[in-house]
Amino acid sequence: MTAIDLNADLGETVDGAPTADDEAMFAVVSSASIACGGHAGDAASMADAVARATAHGVAVGAHPSYPDRAGFGRARLTLPADDLRRTVREQLAALAAAGADIRYVKPHGALYHAVRDDREQAAAVADAVADLSARLGRPVPLLGLQGDIAAAARAVGLPFRQEAFLDRGYLPDGALVPRGAPGALLDDPAIVAARAVRLARDGVAEAVDGSLVRVDAVSLCVHGDSPGAVAMARAVRAALDAAGVAVRAPW
C-alpha cells in the first residue's frame, strides 16, 4: 500500500490566542510542526500542542523560525550564522522542555525559504539540529524543499526529507509562488484533495503555468492557519483514504 505523511503547522499562538483550529487539525494529520517561540508560541502553547499530539497519536516536529514575532517569521532577516544557530538551538530546546519527542525539524516561513539558497544559513540550521540529534542519541531528519538545506543536512550526517505543499502554488522550477502573487494560495478542498492523491501516487504537482513539477515527497503539508484549513485537511484525508493511500508518519 502506498503511504504518505500529512503535516500541518500547529501550536501557533499570538498574544495567547491560537491562529488555527488545532483540535480539529490534530484529528486529521499524522505529523504536526509545532511553533517553538521564534515566530509564535510560548511554553504553555507548546505543552498544550504536545499533549494534543500525544492524545491523537500525531508525531511532533519542531518548527523554528527567525526570531520575528512581530512579522510572524515571514521576513527574511540578516543574522550572523552564530546567532541563527543559537536561536534555533534555543527554540528546539524549548520544545523539548515542553515534553516533545521531536521526530523532525522543519524551518518556518522566511527561514524555510532562506535555507534553500543560502549555504551559511542552511549550515547554521543543520548544525543546531545535529546538536539536538546528539542529545537525543538519534538522527533527527530535516524536512523541507530541495536546496542548500539538503546538502547541509547530509554534511552533518542528518537525513533530509522532502515535502510537498497542497495549499500553495508551484512555479515551474519547483519553488513556491511568492505570497501575494497570483496563484500563491489554493483554498478549494476538492482541488487540494486531488493534488494530494496525485502527489502520493505519481509524485507530481501542477505548476501555475500548467507544467508538471516532480516532487518526491514523503510528507504533504496543509497550513494550519490557511483559510478553510480544516475543510481542506479533511478532504485530503478522505481522498487519500478512498484512493488506498495510508496516512502515517515516516519518522
C-alpha positions as CSV (number, residue, x, y, z in Angstrom):
1,M,0.0,0.0,0.0
2,T,1.2,3.5,-0.8
3,A,1.8,5.6,2.3
4,I,2.3,9.4,2.8
5,D,2.6,11.7,5.8
6,L,0.2,14.6,6.3
7,N,1.6,17.5,8.3
8,A,0.4,20.9,9.4
9,D,2.0,23.8,11.3
10,L,0.2,23.9,14.6
11,G,0.6,25.3,18.1
12,E,0.8,28.8,16.8
13,T,-0.4,31.5,19.2
14,V,-0.1,35.2,19.1
15,D,-0.6,37.0,22.4
16,G,-2.0,33.8,23.8
17,A,-4.6,33.4,21.0
18,P,-4.4,30.4,18.6
19,T,-4.2,31.1,14.9
20,A,-5.8,27.8,13.9
21,D,-8.3,25.2,15.0
22,D,-5.7,22.9,16.4
23,E,-8.0,20.4,17.9
24,A,-9.7,19.7,14.6
25,M,-6.4,19.6,12.7
26,F,-4.8,17.2,15.2
27,A,-7.6,14.8,14.5
28,V,-6.7,14.6,10.8
29,V,-2.9,15.0,10.4
30,S,-0.2,12.4,11.1
31,S,2.6,14.9,11.9
32,A,2.4,18.4,13.5
33,S,5.1,21.1,13.1
34,I,4.9,22.9,16.4
35,A,5.8,26.6,16.7
36,C,8.6,26.9,19.3
37,G,8.8,30.5,20.2
38,G,10.5,32.2,17.3
39,H,7.6,33.4,15.3
40,A,4.8,32.3,17.6
41,G,4.0,30.2,20.6
42,D,5.2,30.0,24.2
43,A,5.8,27.4,26.9
44,A,2.1,27.0,27.5
45,S,1.1,26.6,23.9
46,M,4.0,24.1,23.3
47,A,2.9,22.0,26.2
48,D,-0.7,22.1,25.0
49,A,0.3,21.1,21.5
50,V,2.4,18.2,22.7
51,A,-0.5,17.0,24.8
52,R,-2.8,17.2,21.8
53,A,-0.3,15.3,19.6
54,T,0.0,12.6,22.2
55,A,-3.7,12.2,22.6
56,H,-4.2,11.9,18.8
57,G,-1.1,9.7,18.1
58,V,0.5,12.5,16.0
59,A,4.2,12.8,15.5
60,V,5.8,16.1,16.7
61,G,8.1,18.1,14.6
62,A,9.8,21.4,15.6
63,H,9.0,24.5,13.6
64,P,11.8,27.0,14.4
65,S,11.9,30.4,12.6
66,Y,13.7,33.7,12.6
67,P,13.1,35.4,15.9
68,D,10.5,37.6,14.4
69,R,7.3,37.6,16.3
70,A,6.1,40.9,15.0
71,G,6.3,39.7,11.4
72,F,5.3,36.1,12.2
73,G,8.6,34.9,10.8
74,R,7.8,35.9,7.3
75,A,10.5,38.5,6.8
76,R,14.0,37.3,5.8
77,L,16.4,38.5,8.5
78,T,20.1,39.2,8.1
79,L,21.5,37.2,11.0
80,P,25.1,36.0,11.5
81,A,25.4,32.3,11.4
82,D,26.3,32.0,15.1
83,D,23.2,34.0,16.0
84,L,20.9,31.9,13.8
85,R,22.4,28.7,15.2
86,R,21.9,29.9,18.7
87,T,18.2,30.9,18.3
88,V,17.4,27.6,16.5
89,R,19.1,25.7,19.3
90,E,17.1,27.6,21.9
91,Q,13.8,27.0,20.1
92,L,14.4,23.3,19.8
93,A,15.4,23.1,23.5
94,A,12.2,25.0,24.4
95,L,10.0,22.5,22.6
96,A,11.9,19.6,24.1
97,A,11.4,21.1,27.5
98,A,7.7,21.2,26.9
99,G,7.8,17.4,26.7
100,A,8.1,16.9,22.9
101,D,9.6,13.8,21.4
102,I,10.9,15.7,18.4
103,R,10.8,13.5,15.3
104,Y,11.8,16.0,12.7
105,V,12.6,19.7,12.2
106,K,11.0,21.9,9.6
107,P,12.0,25.6,9.4
108,H,9.2,28.1,9.3
109,G,8.3,30.9,6.9
110,A,11.2,33.1,5.6
111,L,13.8,30.8,7.2
112,Y,12.3,27.8,5.3
113,H,13.0,29.6,2.0
114,A,16.3,31.1,3.1
115,V,17.9,27.7,3.8
116,R,17.1,26.6,0.2
117,D,19.5,29.2,-1.3
118,D,21.8,30.4,1.4
119,R,24.6,27.9,2.4
120,E,25.6,29.7,5.5
121,Q,22.0,29.9,6.9
122,A,21.4,26.3,5.9
123,A,24.6,25.1,7.7
124,A,23.6,27.0,10.8
125,V,20.2,25.3,11.0
126,A,21.7,21.9,10.2
127,D,24.3,22.4,13.0
128,A,21.6,23.2,15.5
129,V,19.6,20.1,14.5
130,A,22.8,18.0,14.7
131,D,23.3,19.2,18.3
132,L,19.7,18.1,19.1
133,S,20.4,14.7,17.5
134,A,23.5,14.2,19.6
135,R,21.5,15.0,22.8
136,L,18.7,12.6,21.7
137,G,21.1,9.9,20.6
138,R,19.4,9.5,17.2
139,P,19.5,11.5,13.9
140,V,16.6,14.0,13.6
141,P,15.6,14.5,10.0
142,L,15.2,17.9,8.4
143,L,12.0,18.4,6.4
144,G,11.8,20.9,3.5
145,L,12.3,21.7,-0.2
146,Q,15.4,20.6,-2.1
147,G,18.2,23.1,-2.0
148,D,21.2,24.0,0.2
149,I,19.5,22.7,3.3
150,A,19.5,19.1,1.8
151,A,23.3,19.3,1.3
152,A,23.8,20.9,4.8
153,A,21.9,18.1,6.4
154,R,23.9,15.4,4.6
155,A,27.2,17.2,5.6
156,V,26.4,16.7,9.3
157,G,25.0,13.2,8.9
158,L,21.3,14.0,9.1
159,P,18.6,12.6,6.9
160,F,16.8,15.1,4.6
161,R,13.2,14.6,3.7
162,Q,11.3,16.4,1.0
163,E,7.7,17.7,1.4
164,A,5.0,19.0,-0.9
165,F,2.5,21.7,-0.3
166,L,-1.1,21.2,-1.0
167,D,-2.4,24.7,-0.5
168,R,0.4,26.7,-2.1
169,G,1.1,27.3,-5.8
170,Y,4.2,26.0,-7.5
171,L,6.5,27.7,-10.0
172,P,7.8,25.6,-12.9
173,D,11.3,25.3,-11.2
174,G,9.7,23.7,-8.1
175,A,9.8,26.8,-5.9
176,L,6.6,28.1,-4.3
177,V,4.7,31.1,-5.8
178,P,5.5,34.1,-3.5
179,R,2.7,35.0,-1.2
180,G,0.6,37.8,-2.7
181,A,1.3,36.8,-6.3
182,P,-1.4,35.2,-8.4
183,G,-1.8,31.5,-7.8
184,A,0.1,31.6,-4.5
185,L,-2.7,30.1,-2.4
186,L,-5.2,27.3,-3.0
187,D,-8.3,27.0,-1.0
188,D,-10.7,24.7,-2.8
189,P,-10.9,21.4,-0.8
190,A,-11.6,19.4,-4.0
191,I,-8.6,20.7,-5.9
192,V,-6.3,20.4,-2.9
193,A,-7.5,16.8,-2.3
194,A,-7.0,15.8,-5.9
195,R,-3.4,17.3,-5.7
196,A,-2.7,15.2,-2.6
197,V,-3.7,11.9,-4.3
198,R,-1.7,12.8,-7.4
199,L,1.4,13.7,-5.3
200,A,1.1,10.5,-3.3
201,R,0.6,8.3,-6.4
202,D,2.7,9.9,-9.1
203,G,5.0,12.4,-7.3
204,V,4.0,15.3,-9.4
205,A,2.2,18.6,-8.9
206,E,0.8,21.0,-11.5
207,A,2.6,24.4,-11.6
208,V,0.8,27.7,-12.2
209,D,1.7,27.6,-15.9
210,G,0.2,24.1,-16.3
211,S,3.6,22.3,-16.4
212,L,4.3,19.3,-14.1
213,V,6.8,19.6,-11.2
214,R,8.4,16.5,-9.9
215,V,8.2,16.3,-6.1
216,D,9.4,13.1,-4.4
217,A,7.7,13.9,-1.1
218,V,7.4,11.8,2.0
219,S,5.1,14.4,3.6
220,L,2.2,16.6,2.4
221,C,1.5,20.0,4.1
222,V,-1.7,21.9,4.7
223,H,-1.0,25.1,6.5
224,G,-3.0,25.1,9.8
225,D,-3.8,28.8,9.6
226,S,-4.9,28.9,5.9
227,P,-8.5,29.9,5.2
228,G,-10.6,26.7,5.3
229,A,-7.6,24.6,6.6
230,V,-9.8,22.1,8.4
231,A,-12.1,21.6,5.4
232,M,-9.1,21.1,3.2
233,A,-7.3,18.7,5.6
234,R,-10.5,16.6,6.0
235,A,-11.0,16.5,2.2
236,V,-7.4,15.4,1.7
237,R,-7.6,12.7,4.3
238,A,-10.9,11.4,2.9
239,A,-9.4,11.4,-0.7
240,L,-6.3,9.6,0.4
241,D,-8.3,7.0,2.3
242,A,-10.5,6.5,-0.7
243,A,-7.5,6.1,-3.0
244,G,-6.0,3.4,-0.8
245,V,-3.1,5.7,0.4
246,A,-2.2,5.1,4.1
247,V,-1.6,8.3,6.1
248,R,1.1,7.8,8.6
249,A,4.2,9.5,9.9
250,P,7.5,8.2,8.5
251,W,9.8,9.4,11.3
